[in-house]
Amino acid sequence: VPGGAGTGDIAVKSGAKLVVGPTDWEDPSVVLDNRIDLFAGTLISKYCSGGCRSIVQGDVTVHGESFVGAQQEEGLTFAGRLVLADDAHLFGIGDRRNWIPVADQWLTVVSGQLLVGANTSWDVQISSVDIRGTIESNAERASIDFVGIPRLVGLDEASIHVRGGQSLTLLRNGQSLPLALAGETTLV
């Protein structure tokens, strides 16, 4: 997708791949404002020798099993809403040689909202993700399991929001994540 894909919605179906990246090497960033639905498809940031940044500002909804990732540090940023529908399973894609990323070299960044449905997961076996935005419940019993090497999921800058009447469970490899509270915090 060069510099933009028009104003329409994009549906990436099973076996299809949406590759996001610049065509002008003097400006190595591209911003995509479209709404994207992944139906067992792939959304990946293009590899550039000088380093590219692909920023997705439109809503992205993951249905079923789908794939996202980048091939270099901070190559793909979700700045809008990344919605994991109920029973969505996201698989991270990493370096084009399938090397395991180094800690603190995040391939994918979520700086917007990660809206979590019921029974969701994000597999980071050969990728990495840093959640810098908000993880928010989007179902009565929302849950996400981050599967893979623990150091490949950054949650230090994440904030958590649970909507009224809902719950949110955060897991790492099937185990509950510890919850640290700071500042004025009210649990009901």
FENCORBEL-V330233 format. One line per field, one symbol per residue. psi: psi as a letter, one per 20 degrees, with the letter a starting at -180 (. if undefined). burial: b if it has 24 or more other ideal C-beta (glycine too) atoms within 12 Angstrom, else e. A space follows every 10 residues. Layout:
psi = ???
burial = ???
This chain:
psi = opiqkbirqp porpiqpopp rqioihnjqq poiqpppomk apoqpqpphi pqppoohrpp pppbprpqar jrpkhppoic poporpkpop pqpbqijkqp qqqjnpgppo icpoppaplr qopkgkaqpo oibpppqkrg mqqpoopaph ijopjhjqqp ppqpjrrppp qoliqpqqop qqboppp.
burial = beeebeeeeb ebeeeeebbb bbeeeeebbb bbbbbbbbbe bbbbbbbbee ebbbbbbbbb bbbbbbbbbb bbbbbbbbbb bbbbbbebbb bbbbbeeeee beeebbbbbb bbbbbbbbeb bbbbbbbbbb bbbbbbbbbe ebbbbbbbee ebbbbeebeb ebeeeeebbb bbeeeeeeee eeeeeeee
